[in-house]
């Protein structure tokens, strides 16, 4: 009789330990995804600032727009506001500006950085949407990342 209860206790402890380890590994993965998202956001911010600097050199008359772009932080809660000011700046460019090699290189870097960032956001949101992650609150107090959606410079001013 005692050996049956002992065996049941060992099995329960083993199952609880395995579930705890699985939850811990899931939380660690989620933390790494948040770190990846933050790193991609920093990279995107740098690419956007570099493109704004190129625009400022190409079109000194747009310095006020360039200043507004730099004044809006690239944060989860302000991602839409940053996209809006970027779009206004891009719409101010002429077709000749869009064909400038320096602008093309800078815009390509922005497009790639935005793609990497949005991929990281998608992976993070995918894991955070799982019921187990929500039920055990494995994301803690980390804010939900937001996608960066701005028009591509290649589609501007046809």
N, C-alpha and C positions, 0 to 999 in steps of 0.2 A: 504494500500500500504506500509506504513512504517513498519507495523508489519511483512509483508512478507519479506522485506529486512533484518529486524532485525533477524528474524528466520533463514534466509539463512546465515547471518553472524555468528550466534551462532553455527549453524551446521558446518560451515567451520572451525571455531575456535576449536570446539570440535574434528573434524577429524584431524586437524593439531596437536593438543595436544596429541591425541592418537597415531598418527604416531610418533611423537617426543618421547613419552614415550617408544614405542616399539623399536625404534632405540637406545634409551639410554639403555634399558635392554639388547639388543643384544650386544652393545658395552661393557657393563659390563660383560656379559657372555664371550665374546671374551677375555677380560682382565683376567678373572679368568682362562680361558684355557691356556693363555700364562704363567700365574703364575704357574699353575699346570705343564706345560711343563718344565719350568725352575727348579722347585723343583725336578722333575723326573730326569732331566739332572744332577743336583747336586748329587742325590742319585746314579745314574749310574756312575758318575765320582768317587765317593767314593768306589763303588764296584769294579771298574776297578783298582783303586790304591791298594785296599786290595789284589786283585788277583795277581797283579804285585809284591807286597811285598811277597806273599806266593811263587811265582815263584823264586824270588830272594833268598829266604831262601833254597828252594829245589835245585836250580841250581845256585850256585854262579858264575859259568862260563858265565851265561847269564846276568850279571849285566849291560853290555853296552846296551843290548836290553831293559832291564827294565828301564834304564835311558831314552832311546829314547821314550818309551811309556809315561813316566811322562812328557816329554818335549813337547808333542803335546796336545794342549788344546782341550777340548771337547766343541767346539762351532759349531754353525750352519754351518758356512762357512768352517770349518775344519773337519767336521764329517767323511768324506771319508778318510782323511789323518790319523785320529785316528784309524779308522777301519783297515786300511792297516798295521799300526805298531803293532796293537794288533794281527792281523792274522799272521804276521811274527813271533812274539813272541810265539804264540801258536804252530806254525809249527816247532819250535825249540825243542819242548818237546818230550820226549820219551813216549812210552806206560806206562812205570812204573810211570812216573811223572803224567800222566793223571789219574792213579788209586790211587794216594795219597789222603787220606781222607781230608786233609786240602785243597788241590787243588780242590777236588770235591765240598766241601762246598763253597769255594770262587767262583767257576765257576757257581754254582747254583744261588748264589746271583747276579752275573753279568747277568745271563740269565733272572732272574725275574726282575731286575732293567731295563734291556733293553726292556723287554716286556711292563712294565709299561710306560717307556718313549715313546716307539713307539705308544702305545695306545693313550697317551696324544697328540703326534704329529698328529696322524690321526684325532682325534677329533678337534684339532685346525685348521688343514688344511681343514677339512670338512666345518667348519663354515666360514673360510676365503674364500672359493671358491664360496660361495653363491653370486649371482649377487647384492643383496641389500648391502651386506657388502662391496663389491668392489665399487659399485656405490657411496656410501656415505663415502668411505674410513674410515670405522670404525676401521680398524686395525692400523691406524696412521702410524708411522714409524717403527713399530716392524718388525724385520726381519722374513722371513718365516722359521719356524723350519724345520730341516732335520731329516730324519730317521737315526737311528744307525743300520748299517748292518755289522755285523762281524760274522765270522764262530763260531758256538758253539764249545766249548771245547770237547763235547761228540763226535763230528764228525771228530775230528782231528786224525791223525795217526791211521788208522783203524787197 
